[in-house]
C-alpha cells in the first residue's frame, strides 16, 4: 500500500473519533479540528514503520498532546462535552425520556470525576482502548491506568446506586 493510501485510510478510519476526543479535551470544535489536522500532519512526517503497528494509540497520543498544548497556550482547560448525543430510538416517549435522564445523570457524574479518571474511562469505554494503549496515550503506567479505572468506576457506582435502585423499583 502506498504512503498516500495509508494516510487516507488512517484519516478515514480515525478522523471522526479523534475529533470527538479532541473536542472533549478542548471544548471547541474548530480547535479540535485544528488539533486533529496537526495530528495527521505529524503522521505524514513520521516513517510508516514507526507508527503503523500501533497506529490508533499513536494518533490518540499525538492528538492528546496537541490538544493539551493548545489549552496550555491559552492558559485554561476546556469543559467536557458529550458529542454522541443521548436517548433511544424507541417509540415509547416516557421510556425515551427516562433513558435520556439516566444518560444525562451518568454524563454529569462522569464530568464530576477527577480529570485523569474521566479520561481513562472515556478512552476505555468510548474509544475501546486496552489498558496498555491507554497507558501509551496518557503517559501513565498500566498499573496507574488500572488504579484510575478502578477508582473512577467505584465512584460512579456509588454515585449512581440510588438511580439503579429507582430503576429496579419501578
C-alpha positions in Angstrom: 0.0 0.0 0.0 1.3 3.5 -0.9 2.1 6.1 1.8 -0.7 8.3 0.4 -3.2 5.4 0.7 -2.0 4.6 4.2 -2.6 8.2 5.3 -6.0 8.3 3.6 -7.1 5.1 5.2 -5.9 6.3 8.6 -7.8 9.5 8.1 -11.0 7.7 7.1 -10.8 5.2 10.0 -9.8 7.6 12.8 -10.6 11.2 12.0 -14.1 11.2 13.5 -13.1 9.6 16.8 -10.1 11.9 17.1 -12.2 15.0 16.5 -14.6 13.8 19.2 -11.7 13.1 21.6 -10.1 16.5 20.9 -13.5 18.2 21.3 -13.9 16.7 24.8 -10.4 17.9 25.7 -10.6 21.4 24.2 -14.3 22.2 24.4 -14.2 23.9 20.9 -14.9 22.2 17.6 -12.7 24.4 15.5 -9.8 24.0 17.9 -10.5 20.2 17.9 -10.4 20.0 14.1 -7.1 22.0 14.1 -5.6 19.6 16.6 -6.6 16.6 14.5 -5.2 18.3 11.4 -1.9 18.8 13.2 -2.0 15.1 14.3 -2.3 13.9 10.7 0.3 16.3 9.5 2.7 14.8 12.0 1.6 11.3 10.8 2.7 12.4 7.3 6.1 13.3 8.6 6.7 10.0 10.5 8.1 6.8 9.0 5.2 4.5 8.4 7.0 1.6 10.0 7.3 3.6 13.2 3.6 4.3 13.6 1.7 1.5 11.7 2.0 -1.2 14.4 0.1 0.9 17.0 -1.5 3.5 14.7 -4.6 4.2 16.8 -2.7 4.6 20.1 -0.1 6.8 18.3 -2.7 9.0 16.8 -4.6 9.4 20.1 -1.3 10.2 21.9 -0.3 12.9 19.5 -3.9 14.3 19.4 -4.0 14.4 23.2 -0.6 16.1 23.4 -1.6 18.7 20.7 -4.9 19.4 22.5 -3.2 19.9 25.9 -0.6 22.1 24.2 -3.3 24.3 22.7 -5.0 24.6 26.1 -1.8 25.4 27.8 -1.1 28.2 25.4 -4.5 29.7 26.2 -3.9 29.1 29.9 -7.1 27.1 30.5 -8.6 23.7 30.5 -11.7 23.1 28.4 -15.0 21.8 29.5 -16.1 18.2 29.0 -18.7 17.8 26.3 -20.8 14.9 25.0 -20.6 14.7 21.3 -22.5 11.4 20.9 -26.0 12.6 21.9 -28.3 10.7 24.2 -31.5 8.9 24.1 -33.1 5.9 22.4 -34.7 5.3 19.1 -37.6 3.5 20.8 -41.2 4.7 20.3 -42.3 5.0 23.9 -41.8 8.7 24.9 -41.8 8.0 28.6 -39.1 5.3 28.3 -37.1 7.6 26.0 -37.3 10.4 28.5 -36.2 8.1 31.3 -33.2 6.9 29.3 -32.3 10.5 28.4 -32.4 11.4 32.1 -30.3 8.4 33.0 -27.7 9.3 30.3 -27.6 12.9 31.5 -27.1 11.8 35.1 -24.3 9.4 34.1 -22.6 12.1 32.0 -22.9 14.6 34.8 -21.3 12.2 37.3 -18.6 11.3 34.8 -17.9 15.0 34.4 -17.5 15.3 38.2 -14.7 12.8 38.4 -11.1 13.9 38.5 -9.7 14.7 35.1 -7.4 11.6 34.8 -10.1 9.2 35.9 -12.6 10.7 33.4 -10.0 10.5 30.6 -9.1 6.8 31.2 -12.7 5.8 31.4 -13.6 7.6 28.2 -10.6 6.1 26.4 -11.6 2.6 27.6 -15.4 2.7 27.1 -15.9 5.3 24.4 -12.9 4.5 22.3 -12.3 0.9 23.2 -8.6 1.1 24.0 -6.9 -1.6 26.2 -5.1 -0.6 29.4 -1.7 -0.8 27.6 -2.9 1.5 24.9 -4.4 4.0 27.4 -1.0 3.9 29.2 0.8 4.7 26.0 -1.7 7.5 25.1 -1.6 9.2 28.5 2.0 8.5 29.5 0.8 6.7 32.7 1.8 3.2 33.8 -0.5 0.3 33.1 -0.9 -0.1 36.9 -1.8 3.6 37.2 -4.4 3.3 34.4 -5.9 0.2 36.2 -6.0 2.1 39.5 -7.6 5.2 38.0 -10.1 3.0 36.2 -11.0 1.2 39.4 -11.4 4.4 41.4 -13.5 6.1 38.7 -15.8 3.1 38.3 -16.1 2.7 42.1 -17.1 6.3 42.4 -19.6 6.1 39.6 -21.2 3.0 41.0 -21.6 4.6 44.4 -23.0 7.9 43.0 -25.3 6.1 40.6 -26.5 3.4 43.1 -29.7 5.5 44.1 -30.5 5.7 40.4 -30.2 2.0 39.9 -32.4 1.3 43.0 -35.1 3.6 41.5 -35.0 1.7 38.1 -35.2 -1.7 39.8 -38.1 -0.5 42.0 -40.2 0.8 39.1 
